[in-house]
Amino acid sequence: MATETTALATEIAELDRLRWASWAEATTLLALLFVAVPLRHIYGLREATQVAGPIHGLAFLLFVLALTRAASGYGWTGGETLRALIAAFLPFGGFVNERRLRRRQAELAAKAKG
């Protein structure tokens, strides 16, 4: 029982990292699309995308790393993994991912208690 509880706690922690990465990826994507790109095209501020682009790129890479760790280490199906990855390319998709991951964490926490 203790080993199962430890495994569940480890998976919950991994999902927490993925939730934060998903939130960061979604937030930086929205900032890039709805702040930096308009600033560049309307006001000619190239610096906006030169700053926001690499920040979003880093957030996306961290998300992919966290997704890879969670998916490979905890038996995700290919469909679950692909859905999460595709959502990261859509505005607000990362927030949908985060909400699904939070529900998954709650289910695991309930399983660990009961």
C-alpha positions in Angstrom: 0.0 0.0 0.0 2.8 2.4 0.9 4.5 1.8 -2.5 1.3 2.5 -4.4 0.7 5.7 -2.3 4.3 6.8 -3.1 3.8 6.1 -6.8 0.5 8.1 -6.8 2.2 11.0 -5.0 5.0 11.0 -7.6 2.5 11.0 -10.4 0.6 13.8 -8.8 3.8 15.8 -8.5 4.6 15.1 -12.2 1.1 16.3 -13.2 1.6 19.4 -11.1 4.8 20.3 -13.1 2.9 19.6 -16.3 0.0 21.8 -15.2 2.4 24.7 -14.5 4.2 24.2 -17.8 0.8 24.1 -19.6 -0.3 27.3 -17.9 3.0 29.0 -18.8 2.9 27.8 -22.4 -0.7 29.1 -22.8 0.0 32.4 -21.2 3.0 33.1 -23.3 1.3 32.1 -26.5 -1.6 34.5 -25.8 0.9 37.3 -25.0 2.7 36.6 -28.2 -0.4 36.5 -30.3 -2.5 39.2 -28.8 0.1 41.6 -27.5 3.5 41.2 -29.2 2.4 40.5 -32.7 -0.1 43.5 -32.8 2.6 45.8 -31.3 4.9 44.7 -34.1 2.5 45.1 -36.9 0.6 48.1 -35.8 3.3 50.2 -34.2 6.4 48.6 -35.8 7.8 47.5 -32.5 9.9 44.5 -33.6 11.3 44.2 -30.0 7.9 43.0 -28.8 8.2 39.7 -30.8 11.9 39.5 -30.3 11.3 39.3 -26.6 8.0 37.4 -26.4 8.9 34.9 -29.1 11.9 33.3 -27.3 10.1 33.4 -24.0 7.2 31.5 -25.5 9.6 29.1 -27.3 11.2 28.2 -23.9 7.8 27.8 -22.3 6.7 25.5 -25.1 9.9 23.4 -24.9 9.4 23.0 -21.1 5.8 22.0 -21.7 6.9 19.3 -24.2 9.5 18.1 -21.8 7.0 17.8 -19.0 4.5 16.2 -21.3 7.0 13.6 -22.4 7.9 12.8 -18.8 4.3 12.5 -17.7 3.2 10.5 -20.8 6.0 8.1 -20.8 6.3 7.5 -17.1 2.7 7.0 -16.3 1.1 5.0 -19.1 -0.7 7.7 -21.0 -2.3 6.5 -24.2 -1.1 7.9 -27.5 -4.5 9.7 -27.9 -4.1 11.5 -24.5 -0.6 12.6 -25.3 -1.6 13.8 -28.8 -4.6 15.7 -27.5 -2.5 17.5 -25.0 0.1 18.4 -27.6 -2.4 19.6 -30.2 -4.1 21.8 -27.5 -0.8 23.5 -26.9 -0.9 24.9 -30.4 -4.3 26.5 -29.9 -4.9 29.8 -28.1 -6.5 28.9 -24.8 -5.7 25.2 -25.4 -3.1 25.1 -22.6 -5.7 26.3 -20.2 -8.0 23.4 -21.2 -5.0 21.1 -20.7 -4.4 22.5 -17.2 -8.0 22.0 -16.2 -8.0 18.3 -17.4 -4.7 17.7 -15.6 -6.1 19.3 -12.4 -9.1 16.8 -12.6 -6.7 13.9 -13.2 -4.7 15.0 -10.1 -7.9 15.1 -8.0 -8.8 11.6 -9.1 -5.4 10.3 -8.2 -5.5 12.1 -4.8 -8.8 10.5 -4.0 -7.4 7.1 -5.0 -4.4 7.7 -2.7 -6.7 8.5 0.2 -9.2 5.7 -0.3 
